[in-house]
Amino acid sequence: MALLHWLLCAGALWLRPRPCGAAYRGPLQPEMSNGTFHHYFVPDGDYEDNDDPEHCQVLFKMTDERKCALAEDQSAVVRDDFTLVRRQIEDSARVLEGIGRSVSYDLDGEDSYGRYLRRETAQIAEAFASSERALLELEVKFRQSQEGELREEHRLGDDFLRMAVHARDALRETADVSAGLRDKHELLSLIVRSHGTRLSRLKNEYMKS
């Protein structure tokens, strides 16, 4: 009978689910009184001080794993799990609410990202168009400035050429006048010499008479 009782206990051990690390891990051996440390297997899976060691004994291997905890109140476990799930749901709701606010701020009053992106694209296109117009205006002003500088350079060049031509004409006229004066001076010199010669001749004729 004792052997049958022991086999029933061993079968219950292998058939019932193991709740934690206090389940039996060694080979089934009969109880031995050889001074070794004995662990007592209890059929309900929980070790308590008031369990009868003689009810069912086998030799267990020594392990560092903790013994099974006492049975907990299932309703308390369910209540704690429900509380944990509720908190997780509340946290998720707050996160989603924050994401919704961030999205609403990002959308800037638009109903969807499509409209928001279209509006942003239109604004960007308008900004690029304005920049292009400004660049074209700058190019036109730069071209006009270059043309004005070229016209000013041409005007200055023309003025310089006119002044050079006028100075050349003045020098030529001065040279002509100088040449004419030299000719007149020579003519006057000849006239004076001729008159002097005539006066000398008249003087000599007068003295002789």
C-alpha positions as CSV (number, residue, x, y, z in Angstrom):
1,M,0.0,0.0,0.0
2,A,2.8,2.4,0.8
3,L,4.4,1.7,-2.6
4,L,1.1,2.3,-4.3
5,H,0.6,5.6,-2.4
6,W,4.1,6.7,-3.4
7,L,3.4,5.9,-7.1
8,L,0.2,7.9,-7.0
9,C,2.0,10.8,-5.5
10,A,4.7,10.6,-8.2
11,G,2.1,10.4,-10.9
12,A,0.3,13.4,-9.5
13,L,3.6,15.3,-9.5
14,W,4.2,14.7,-13.2
15,L,0.6,15.2,-14.4
16,R,-0.2,18.5,-12.6
17,P,1.3,21.8,-14.0
18,R,4.3,23.0,-12.1
19,P,3.6,26.5,-10.7
20,C,7.2,27.5,-10.0
21,G,10.8,26.2,-9.3
22,A,9.9,24.1,-6.3
23,A,8.7,21.2,-8.6
24,Y,10.6,17.9,-8.3
25,R,13.6,17.7,-10.7
26,G,15.5,14.5,-9.7
27,P,14.9,10.9,-10.4
28,L,12.2,9.3,-8.2
29,Q,13.8,7.4,-5.3
30,P,12.4,5.8,-2.2
31,E,13.0,7.6,1.1
32,M,16.4,6.9,2.5
33,S,17.5,7.7,6.1
34,N,21.2,8.2,5.4
35,G,21.6,11.6,7.1
36,T,21.1,13.6,3.9
37,F,18.9,16.7,3.7
38,H,15.4,15.8,2.7
39,H,12.9,17.9,0.8
40,Y,9.2,16.9,1.1
41,F,6.9,16.8,-1.9
42,V,3.4,17.9,-1.2
43,P,0.7,16.9,-3.6
44,D,-1.1,20.3,-3.7
45,G,2.1,22.0,-5.0
46,D,2.5,24.4,-2.0
47,Y,4.8,23.7,0.9
48,E,3.5,24.7,4.3
49,D,4.9,24.1,7.7
50,N,1.8,22.2,8.8
51,D,2.1,19.7,5.9
52,D,2.6,16.1,7.2
53,P,6.1,15.0,6.0
54,E,5.0,11.4,6.3
55,H,2.1,11.9,3.8
56,C,4.4,11.5,0.8
57,Q,8.2,11.7,0.9
58,V,10.8,11.4,-1.8
59,L,14.4,12.5,-1.9
60,F,14.8,15.9,-3.8
61,K,18.0,17.3,-5.3
62,M,19.3,20.5,-3.6
63,T,18.5,23.6,-5.7
64,D,18.9,27.4,-5.1
65,E,15.4,28.1,-6.5
66,R,12.8,29.6,-4.3
67,K,9.9,27.6,-3.0
68,C,6.5,28.1,-4.4
69,A,4.7,31.1,-3.0
70,L,1.5,30.7,-1.1
71,A,-1.7,30.7,-3.1
72,E,-3.0,34.1,-3.9
73,D,-6.5,35.3,-4.0
74,Q,-7.5,35.0,-7.7
75,S,-10.0,37.9,-7.5
76,A,-7.2,40.1,-6.1
77,V,-4.9,39.0,-9.0
78,V,-7.6,39.8,-11.5
79,R,-8.4,43.1,-9.8
80,D,-4.7,44.0,-9.9
81,D,-4.4,43.0,-13.6
82,F,-7.5,45.0,-14.4
83,T,-6.0,48.0,-12.6
84,L,-2.8,47.6,-14.5
85,V,-4.5,47.3,-17.8
86,R,-6.7,50.4,-17.0
87,R,-3.6,52.4,-16.2
88,Q,-1.9,51.3,-19.4
89,I,-5.1,52.3,-21.3
90,E,-5.1,55.7,-19.6
91,D,-1.5,56.2,-20.3
92,S,-2.0,55.2,-24.0
93,A,-5.0,57.6,-24.1
94,R,-2.9,60.5,-22.8
95,V,-0.1,59.7,-25.3
96,L,-2.7,59.6,-28.1
97,E,-4.2,62.9,-26.9
98,G,-0.7,64.4,-26.9
99,I,0.0,63.1,-30.4
100,G,-3.4,64.5,-31.5
101,R,-2.5,67.9,-30.1
102,S,0.9,67.8,-31.8
103,V,-0.7,66.8,-35.1
104,S,-3.3,69.6,-34.7
105,Y,-0.5,72.1,-34.1
106,D,1.4,70.7,-37.1
107,L,-1.6,70.8,-39.3
108,D,-2.2,74.5,-38.3
109,G,-5.9,74.3,-38.6
110,E,-6.2,72.1,-41.7
111,D,-8.3,69.0,-41.8
112,S,-5.7,66.6,-43.1
113,Y,-2.0,66.3,-43.9
114,G,-2.9,66.4,-47.6
115,R,-4.4,69.9,-47.4
116,Y,-1.7,71.0,-45.1
117,L,1.0,69.8,-47.5
118,R,-0.8,71.3,-50.5
119,R,-0.9,74.7,-48.6
120,E,2.7,74.4,-47.6
121,T,3.6,73.5,-51.2
122,A,1.7,76.5,-52.5
123,Q,3.4,78.8,-50.0
124,I,6.8,77.4,-51.0
125,A,6.0,77.8,-54.7
126,E,4.9,81.4,-54.1
127,A,8.1,82.1,-52.1
128,F,10.2,80.6,-55.0
129,A,8.2,82.7,-57.5
130,S,8.8,85.8,-55.5
131,S,12.5,85.0,-55.2
132,E,12.7,84.4,-59.0
133,R,11.0,87.8,-59.7
134,A,13.4,89.5,-57.3
135,L,16.3,87.9,-59.1
136,L,15.0,88.9,-62.5
137,E,14.6,92.5,-61.2
138,L,18.1,92.5,-59.9
139,E,19.4,91.2,-63.3
140,V,17.5,93.9,-65.1
141,K,18.9,96.6,-62.8
142,F,22.4,95.2,-63.1
143,R,22.1,95.1,-66.9
144,Q,20.8,98.7,-66.9
145,S,23.6,99.7,-64.7
146,Q,26.1,98.1,-67.0
147,E,24.5,99.8,-70.0
148,G,24.6,103.1,-68.2
149,E,28.3,102.7,-67.3
150,L,29.0,101.8,-71.0
151,R,27.1,104.9,-72.2
152,E,29.0,107.0,-69.7
153,E,32.3,105.5,-70.8
154,H,31.4,106.2,-74.4
155,R,30.3,109.7,-73.6
156,L,33.6,110.4,-71.8
157,G,35.5,108.8,-74.6
158,D,33.6,111.0,-77.2
159,D,34.2,114.1,-75.0
160,F,37.9,113.3,-74.8
161,L,38.1,112.7,-78.6
162,R,36.4,116.1,-79.2
163,M,38.8,117.8,-76.9
164,A,41.7,116.2,-78.5
165,V,40.5,117.2,-82.0
166,H,39.8,120.7,-80.8
167,A,43.3,121.0,-79.3
168,R,44.8,119.6,-82.5
169,D,42.9,122.1,-84.6
170,A,43.9,124.9,-82.2
171,L,47.6,123.9,-82.5
172,R,47.3,123.7,-86.2
173,E,45.7,127.2,-86.4
174,T,48.4,128.5,-84.0
175,A,51.1,127.0,-86.2
176,D,49.5,128.6,-89.3
177,V,49.2,132.0,-87.6
178,S,52.8,131.7,-86.5
179,A,53.9,130.9,-90.0
180,G,51.9,133.8,-91.3
181,L,53.4,136.2,-88.8
182,R,56.9,135.0,-89.7
183,D,56.2,135.7,-93.3
184,K,54.8,139.1,-92.5
185,H,57.8,139.8,-90.3
186,E,60.1,138.9,-93.2
187,L,58.1,141.1,-95.5
188,L,58.2,144.0,-93.1
189,S,61.9,143.5,-92.7
190,L,62.3,143.7,-96.5
191,I,60.1,146.8,-96.6
192,V,62.1,148.4,-93.9
193,R,65.4,147.6,-95.5
194,S,64.0,148.9,-98.9
195,H,62.9,152.1,-97.3
196,G,66.2,152.5,-95.5
197,T,68.0,152.0,-98.8
198,R,65.9,154.6,-100.5
199,L,66.3,157.0,-97.7
200,S,70.1,156.5,-97.8
201,R,70.1,157.1,-101.6
202,L,68.0,160.2,-101.2
203,K,70.3,161.5,-98.5
204,N,73.4,161.0,-100.6
205,E,71.8,162.7,-103.6
206,Y,70.8,165.6,-101.4
207,M,74.3,166.0,-100.0
208,K,75.8,165.9,-103.4
209,S,73.6,168.6,-104.7
